[in-house]
Amino acid sequence: MELRHLQHFVAVAEDQHFTRAAERLMVSQSGLSASIRALERELQTPLFVRTTRRVTLTEAGRALLAEAERILAQVRAAHEAVAAVQGVLRGTLAVGTEQCIAGVDVAKLLAAFRRRHPDVEIRLRQWGSAALAEEVAAGRLDLAFAYRVDADPDQLRVVPLTGEPVTVLCHPDHRLARAGAPVTPRDLAGEVFVDFHPDWGPRRATDAAFAVAGVRRMVALEVNDVHSLLDLVDENLGVAVVPSHFRHKRPSLTALPLKDTGEAAYETVALVPSPRATSPAARALMELLDTGARDAGS
């Protein structure tokens, strides 16, 4: 099994199209098709279901994809490790993050990394914490900044960065704002909630806190970005339970502490592969983050 066959297979799986994958790889479509056929002959099974409009993975193809991505990530890490020993950090740094995460200024951190390591290409992806954990575990991301998730310690290291309390945001005319007191999950029973997609870290933490309190809540307005959430609350269409630093993004809203949630808090973490699978670029970024954190605390 040749590495180029795996590279070609992953490209077709990602694009779900032979022509687009060939263009991205800068190879001929006939050559790409021949490469996939060679891989299928070696494995003695079809890897794709081909139609006139697109291709989809077979069950065998789905099984191979996860392993192929891990193999290719390890090969990249090997090349980068050798370059690092030679004194030059090269290759790619693929970073993931949730929106508006506390404890790390991702833009400033990446800018500082680029100044130190200009030969490394930086790629950034923004997803929810559960998806970020999967991407790091699969080797598609070098590391990610997310909210705490349950993770297999053999595949992921969870490095704590910071924690912050839970806050309820509501319109100034809302009944809770007029009362002006801390609230409990039971005080919010029956409210209309604005919240993120269930994959997002804050949504998962809020759902867990309300489950512990035995309070059911209805998320009627579900969004995928922070500003849309704030806009909806600003129009008095619902209330939102969010990390406390969100209140600074819209001072016109009323922020109330949420109590009686046990140990509930939002914890920001770095998700990093096992030490053996961590790329030199990811290690350099974490070292830069640690240095910045010490400098900030001094």
Secondary structure, DSSP 8 states (H G I E B T S, - for coil): --HHHHHHHHHHHHHT-HHHHHHHHTS-HHHHHHHHHHHHHHHTS--EEE-SS-EEE-HHHHHHHHHHHHHHHHHHHHHHHHHHHTT---EEEEEEE-TT-SS--HHHHHHHHHHH-TTEEEEEEE--HHHHHHHHHTTSSSEEEEE-----TTTEEEEEEEEE-EEEEE-TTSHHHHHTS-B-GGGGTT-EEEEE-TTSHHHHHHHHHHHHHT---EEEEEESSHHHHHHHHHTTS-BEEEEGGGGGG-TTSEEEEB-S-TT--EEEEEEEE-GGG--HHHHHHHHHHHHHHHHHH-
